[in-house]
Amino acid sequence: MTALAVEVPAATQWFGRLVVRAAGRPLLHIATEGVMAPAMPVFTVPLECEPDAERAPGVRPWDGPVTEASVCPTCLRSLRGEPEPEQPRPVPAGIAEELPQPDPDHRGRRPWAVPDPVTYGEAPLPTEHARRPIKWSLPWGPIPVITHYDPSCEWCGDPAHGEMLRGTQGHPSSQIAPLRVFLARRCTACQEMTAYEQVGSDLQTIAHHKSRAPKDCNR
């Protein structure tokens, strides 16, 4: 009897390596060996696909599940020692090239209609606080971009910057109803909204509108 040796390709080993997520993107990256986890989103973590820390994209730590489908393909090729894929050859200008035709569909199925994206009702703002009305300066405006800060929604993970609004109550010269300042922030995708009262340099939550969207649906 002859024994047949079957060669099985070794699984990609990223265990023990730091896995990070590109800021504002769902793609996961594998940091180079020996890199420590950053405390906040940074732009200087060398990656398998971009070992030059000065050119690496902004990333933040990732402690969720890791699958091969969610890891950057270039990082995987670097770990496996595989060569880069062959680049498509350029076509000279002025030369027509026939494009490949798709195979005919003989299954007789009708094309499926793509459903419209799910939308959620706009988050309601609190109309009063401490039994006094709040005047909001509508409309909503975009939240300013802050360097080294991930603006993704904490609930649905949408990478948009969201919107914010300012409100006031009372009057600065009134002794009975002094001026009070309020801020509201909402996600334009899932409509999660939180309203705050500005007390000195602190923000105190006065209202929260929970989103109806599934958790992490946009990550």
JOFENLIN-V510620 format. One record per run of one state. SS is the DSSP state (@ for helix, = for strand, . for the rest). FROM is the first residue (numbers start at 1). TO is the last residue. If there is no record, write none. Layout:
ss->SS from->FROM to->TO
ss->SS from->FROM to->TO
This chain:
ss->. from->1 to->18
ss->= from->19 to->22
ss->. from->23 to->27
ss->= from->28 to->31
ss->. from->32 to->41
ss->= from->42 to->42
ss->. from->43 to->46
ss->= from->47 to->47
ss->. from->48 to->58
ss->= from->59 to->61
ss->. from->62 to->67
ss->@ from->68 to->70
ss->= from->71 to->71
ss->. from->72 to->72
ss->@ from->73 to->80
ss->. from->81 to->127
ss->= from->128 to->129
ss->. from->130 to->131
ss->= from->132 to->133
ss->. from->134 to->134
ss->= from->135 to->136
ss->. from->137 to->140
ss->= from->141 to->142
ss->. from->143 to->162
ss->= from->163 to->169
ss->. from->170 to->179
ss->= from->180 to->186
ss->. from->187 to->192
ss->= from->193 to->199
ss->. from->200 to->201
ss->= from->202 to->209
ss->. from->210 to->219
